[in-house]
Amino acid sequence: MSTISNLAFVHPEARLGKNVVVEPFAFIDADVEIGEGCHIMSHASIIGGTRIGKNTKIYDGCVIGADPQDFRWKGEKGCCTIGNNVHVYQHVIINRSIHEGASTTVGDNSYIMAQTHIGHDSKIGEYCVLGNGVKIAGDCAVGNYSVLSSSAVVHERCQIGEWALIKGGCRVNNNVPPFAIMAHNPISYYGVNAYIMRKGNFSEDLIDDIAKCYRHIYQCGTSLFNAMRRIQEDVTATPERDKVLNFIRDHGMKIAGVNTDLTY
């Protein structure tokens, strides 16, 4: 049975599952769906077009499905989709899509920490952690199992591969390939995300092979084109090696921290 405070506003057209808790002064708009077992805390606002999965907790002062902050938006009915078992901490703002029927999304089992902002049409994967005060612009993507430390900033249309780690305060102004750690300003390669990968049961040999890929890309003083040729010749073919190569190809050979002046 749901517990809804008589001091909260829940629109009659909102759809709430079983065992939902809505605390005083929360606002739940029309055209909102909230799955069973969710907890909406005080002063949180869930705006129309939002869909929230099961057992998700929205903390005090959050605005989920806020109007997009983009001059291109002319009132189209976009969506915001939050998965199952997600924690969205205090004063987070997540904008819905600027496109009719499209959605900003946060995947299952992710942690979105206090004062983070996720822009319109961005896609946050499963098991991601966004630290306090992370800012993600519109049309970005963050792969599964990635971590963005506090105050990281991701510029518009940048994509971050899976199992990546962005150090605190880093400004991401280009695509970050999977398994990499990026740090500093301007952004630069900081190593392989071995600590988190070990928690994901990656073998030491596989971690070493991924590190070898990134030595060719970032530490051998050659062009990205030649580095990719060397990886194909020098690193054992695995799905993980191919994820690195395919990510770079799929993003037009544009990745963060690479010296694009090199031609040899």
N, C-alpha and C positions, 0 to 999 in steps of 0.2 A: 504494500500500500504506500502511495506517495505521501510525502509530508510537505505541504506548501504553506508557508506563512501567510497569514491574512494581511501582512504588511508588504507583501510582494505583489507585483503586477504580472499576471499571466494572461495573455490575450486568449479569449475563448476559442480562437482558431488554431492556437498552438497545440501540438500533439506531444504529450509526455508519456513515456513508458512507465512500467511498474517500478515502485520503490525509488522514485526520484525525490530528492530533497531540494527544496527551494527556500533559501533563507530570506529574512526580512530585507526589503528595499531592493531586491533583485528585480530586473525587468526582462520579461520574455515576450517577444513581439509575435505578431501573426506570421504564418508561414515559417514556423520553426518546428523542428522535430528533435526531441531529446530522448535518447535510448534509456533502457531500464538501468537502474542502479547509479545514475548520474547524481552529482551534487553540485548545485549552483549556489555559490556563496553570496553574502551580502554585497549589494551595490554592483554586482555583475550585470551586464546588459547583453542579451542574446538577440541580435537583430534579424529581421526577416530574411529568409533565404538560407539560414544556417541549419545544418544537419549535424547532430552530435551522436556518436555511437554509444556503446554501453560502458558503464562503470568509469566514466570520465569525470574529472573534478575541475570545475572552473572557479578559481579563487576570487577574492574580493577585488572589485573595481575593474575587472576585465571588460573589454568591449569586443565581442566576437561577431564577425559579420558586419563590421562597420562599413560605411560608405567608402568607396575607393578614393584615394587621394591622387587623382589623375585627371588632367584636363580633357582627356579623350572620352571620359565617362559621361554619357548623356542620359543617365537614368535607366540603362539596361538592367534587367533582373538577373544579375549574377548570383552565385552561391558561395558559401563557405562550408567546407566539410571537415569535421574533426572526427578522428577514428575512435577506436575502443581503447580503454585503459590509458588515456592521455591525461597528464597533469598540466594545467595551464595556470601559472602562478600569478601573483598580484599585478594588476594594472597592465596586463598584456593587451595589445590591440592587434587584431587580425582583420584585414580588409577583405571583403568579398570580391569576386571577379568583376572586371569591367565589361565582360562579354555575356550576352544573353545565354543562359543555360550552362555556362562554364563555371568552374569552381576554383577557389583557393583551397588547398588541402593540407592537412596535417595527418600523418600516418599513425597507425596503432602504436601504443606503448612509448610514445615520445614524451619528453619533459621540456616544457617551454617555460623558462624561469622569468622572474619578475621584470617588468618594464620592457620586455621585448616587443618589437614591432615586426609584423610579417605583412608585406605589401600584397597588393592584388595579384591574383593568378600565380602566386608562388606555390611550389610543391615541396613540402617537407616530408621526407620518407619515414619509414618505421624505425623505432628504437633510436631516434635522434635525440640529442641533448642540445638545447640552445641556452647558453648561460645568461646571466642577468644583463639586461640592457643591450642585447644583440639587436641589430637593425638590418632587416632584409628588405630590399627594394622589390618593386614589382617584377613579375615574370622571371623569377629566379627558381632554382631547384637545388635541393639538398638531398643527397643520396642516403639510403638506409645506413644506420649505425654510425652516422657522422656526428661529430661534436664541434660546436662553435663556442669557444670560451667567451667569457664576459666582455661586452663592449665591442665585439667584432662587428664589422660593417660589410655588408655584401651589396655591391652595386647592381643596378638594374641589368637583367638578362644574363647574369652570371650563373654558372652551374657548378656545383660541388659534387664530386663523385662519392661513391659509397666508402665507408670506413675511413674517411678523411678527418683530420683534426686541424681546426683553425685556432691559433693561439689568441689570447686575449688582446683586444685593441687592434687587431690586424684589419687592414682595409683590403677587401677582396675586390679587385678591379678586372679580373679575368677568370676563366674557368680553372677549377682546381681538380686535377685528376685523382682517381681513387687511391686510397691507402696512404696518401701523402700527408705530412705535417707541413703547414705553412705558417710563417710568422713574420714579424717586423713590418716596418713601413719605410720604403716601399716593400711590398710583399716579396718574400723569398722562400725557397725550399729549406726545410729544417730537419728533414729525415723521414723515415717511414714510421707509420703509426703502430709500431710493434706491440706496445703495451696493451692497447685495446684489441689488436688482432689476436694476441695470445688468449685473451678472454673469449674470443670467438673461435678458439680451437684451431687457428692456423698453425701449421707445423713450422719449425724453425727453418727447414730447408725452403719452404715456400716464402717465408718472410725474407730470407736471404736473397732469393731470386727477385722478389719485388724491389728490394734495396738495390740490386744490381741494375735493374731497369732504370731506376732514378739516378744512379751514378752516371749512366750514359747520358741521360737527359739533362741533368743539372750540373754535373761536376767534371765532365770531360772536355769542356771547352769547344765542343763541336756544334754544328747546327742541329736543330730538332729533326730535320729530315734524315741526316746521317745517323743521329742517335737511334732513331727508330729502325734503321737498317741494321745497326749493330745489335740492337735488342733481339731482332729476329734471328740473327746468326749466333748470338752468344748466350741467350737465356733459354732454358728449357721451356718448350711450349706447354702452357697450362691455361686453364680458363682465366686465372687471375692475371697472368702476363697479357693475355689477349684483351682483357678488360682495360688495361692501361693503354695498349695500342689503339683499340677501337675508340676509346674515349677521345684520344687526341685526334684521330682521323675524323670522328663524327662532329668535332667542334672546330673543324677547319684549321687544325694545327695552331690553335690559339689557346695557350694555357698560361697560367700565372707563373711569374718568376723566371721566364725564359728570355734570354737575350736574343731578340729577333734580328739583331744586326749581323749575327753570324750566318755566313753563307756556305761555309765549307764543311 
